[in-house]
Amino acid sequence: MWFFIMAELLAFGVFFISYAFTRAHHVELFNATQATLNRVSGAINTLVLITGSYFVVRAVEAIRHGHGVVCARWLWAGVASGAVFAVVKLFEFADKIGAGINLSTNTFYMFYLSLTFFHFLHVLLGMIILAACAIKAQRGGYSDTDHAGVETGASYWHMVDLVWIVLFPLVYVLH
Amino acid sequence: MMKIKASTWVWMVLLSLTLATILLGRQLGHGTVLVAAVLPLTLVKGHLVIDHFMGLRHTALHWRALVHCWLLLVLGAIALNFI
């Protein structure tokens, strides 16, 4: 699993550095276009993902003590936080698409749309993984000694959170 | 119980640092000062997630070092291109 997580981090890392490098050559364009983003939704989504990560930490702690049902509840809370993130993000995408913005509008939007959509897909996959773990936990599929599945799913979810923690200031705040 | 209490503190610190990032983005205008203020907060948030949420403090040292190095390298490269 850690090989997979490192591969994902490397992919996002290349994306982030490419954004920063390209911006250094188009500072005016990036600053002007970034000002059109909805920073409030970006900020809300940061708080939501961090809170989702906390819920998942609680789920892992619960299953380490053998509390499968409690673990499942925390995992569903994590899934719910992912759903809130996705809905906020979809409103953001709809707003941009409604304004006629797409990947070819300019270089900033090419990065913004592709980076955030790539991350969005990871949130969806994370939600599926957490939901699968929650269903198994509910059915008593994990115990205090056998819960590697929950820990693996949790690590993936935290990776998605970690990536957003860098993405948010890079794309929404720094200018 | 101690683990839950520590995680709750980490969560509250992460929320506070996020709010600080948003406020700094509004107050500091743009340029080097903003980058110098926001990226260290991002570094702290990343380290907290890696060590306390991902639990890498308790895994093999090379995985922990790799993820921390990833964060340092990415934020360092961002800083170099923004300043």
Interface residues (C-beta under 8 A of the other chain):
Chain A: W2 I5 M6 L9 L10 G13 F16 I17 A20 F21 R23 A24 N31 R39 A43 T46 L47 I50 T51 S53 Y54 V56 V57 R58 V60 E61 E151 S155 H158 M159 D161 L162 I165 V166 F168 P169 L170 Y172 V173 L174 H175
Chain B: K3 I4 S7 T8 V10 W11 L14 L15 T18 T21 I22 L24 G25 H30 L34 V35 V38 L39 L41 T42 K45 G46 V49 I50 H52 F53 M54 G55 T59 W63 L66 V67 W70 L71 L73 V74 L75 A77 I78 L80 N81 F82
